């Protein structure tokens, strides 16, 4: 992940959290996967400007620590905390080189793993989460969907973004995202493609005893709206869950 890119697009990325799919699919799906987190200690990796860090704290977590490589993202997160005191903590750090921060009940990573260009990088991210988890804890998050066919990539414009990649994606190939915010700002960044099997192998190598992909869920208030048909039929993003025994 290139920290300078995110320092540059931090404000626009923050505004993208207002896109409907963030609320009705992404946020709702994470809530469903997390379950009751009252009193839990949670580590939020690749926390960005703290959007989900705050949501986790508001959902009843005891301690929530957000970590991001971008100093600008953490600056935005800390600025929000100063004006809306809820007790979130933040740290600038490369997740692949993360020091021991304590034992957490759950580790969250919203769109971290899809920045790995190789299996080795992916294993380093998974190990970072594993070493911070208690026995019986879970690593939960969201990711670019490696099952998503390339021919569907251009069809998500009405949801606020598009994707681009080579038709014959190979390990480590870039997936180019373009986001279109409701205020007409546009920004881009790259994720990277790794095979679903590579993810399964990486979680096993990191020590996790169970790993599974979790299909996105749509908020009940939107179930009758045909607007979401393309998104839910060919989801561009997907959840994951892994357990540490």
HUDANOR-V504135 format. One record per pair of residues at least 6 apart in sequence whose C-alpha atoms are under 6 Angstrom apart, sorted by the first residue. I is the first residue (numbers start at 1). GAP is how many residues later the second one is. If there is no record, write none. Layout:
BEGIN
i:I gap:GAP
i:I gap:GAP
END
This chain:
BEGIN
i:1 gap:114
i:3 gap:67
i:7 gap:63
i:7 gap:65
i:10 gap:63
i:16 gap:165
i:24 gap:194
i:24 gap:195
i:25 gap:192
i:25 gap:193
i:29 gap:187
i:29 gap:188
i:37 gap:24
i:38 gap:22
i:38 gap:23
i:39 gap:22
i:39 gap:23
i:40 gap:21
i:40 gap:22
i:40 gap:65
i:41 gap:21
i:41 gap:22
i:41 gap:23
i:41 gap:63
i:41 gap:64
i:42 gap:22
i:42 gap:62
i:42 gap:63
i:42 gap:64
i:42 gap:65
i:43 gap:21
i:43 gap:22
i:43 gap:64
i:44 gap:21
i:44 gap:22
i:44 gap:63
i:44 gap:64
i:44 gap:65
i:45 gap:22
i:45 gap:63
i:45 gap:64
i:46 gap:21
i:46 gap:22
i:46 gap:66
i:47 gap:19
i:47 gap:20
i:47 gap:21
i:48 gap:20
i:48 gap:25
i:49 gap:24
i:49 gap:25
i:49 gap:27
i:49 gap:28
i:50 gap:27
i:64 gap:24
i:65 gap:24
i:65 gap:25
i:66 gap:24
i:67 gap:23
i:67 gap:24
i:67 gap:25
i:68 gap:24
i:68 gap:25
i:69 gap:23
i:69 gap:24
i:69 gap:25
i:71 gap:21
i:96 gap:28
i:96 gap:29
i:103 gap:29
i:103 gap:30
i:103 gap:31
i:104 gap:28
i:104 gap:29
i:104 gap:30
i:105 gap:29
i:105 gap:32
i:106 gap:31
i:106 gap:32
i:106 gap:33
i:107 gap:32
i:108 gap:31
i:108 gap:32
i:108 gap:33
i:109 gap:32
i:110 gap:31
i:110 gap:32
i:111 gap:31
i:111 gap:32
i:114 gap:29
i:114 gap:77
i:114 gap:78
i:115 gap:76
i:115 gap:77
i:116 gap:6
i:117 gap:55
i:117 gap:75
i:118 gap:54
i:123 gap:79
i:123 gap:83
i:126 gap:80
i:127 gap:79
i:135 gap:109
i:135 gap:110
i:136 gap:108
i:136 gap:109
i:137 gap:106
i:137 gap:107
i:138 gap:104
i:138 gap:105
i:139 gap:102
i:139 gap:103
i:140 gap:100
i:140 gap:101
i:141 gap:98
i:141 gap:99
i:142 gap:96
i:142 gap:97
i:143 gap:94
i:143 gap:95
i:144 gap:93
i:145 gap:91
i:145 gap:92
i:145 gap:93
i:148 gap:88
i:153 gap:10
i:154 gap:8
i:154 gap:9
i:156 gap:6
i:160 gap:19
i:160 gap:20
i:161 gap:17
i:161 gap:18
i:161 gap:19
i:162 gap:15
i:162 gap:16
i:163 gap:13
i:163 gap:14
i:164 gap:11
i:164 gap:12
i:165 gap:10
i:171 gap:22
i:171 gap:23
i:172 gap:20
i:172 gap:21
i:172 gap:22
i:173 gap:19
i:173 gap:20
i:174 gap:16
i:174 gap:17
i:174 gap:18
i:175 gap:15
i:175 gap:16
i:175 gap:17
i:176 gap:14
i:177 gap:11
i:177 gap:12
i:177 gap:13
i:178 gap:9
i:178 gap:10
i:179 gap:7
i:179 gap:8
i:180 gap:6
i:208 gap:35
i:208 gap:36
i:210 gap:32
i:210 gap:33
i:211 gap:30
i:211 gap:31
i:212 gap:28
i:212 gap:29
i:213 gap:26
i:213 gap:27
i:214 gap:25
i:214 gap:26
i:215 gap:23
i:216 gap:22
END
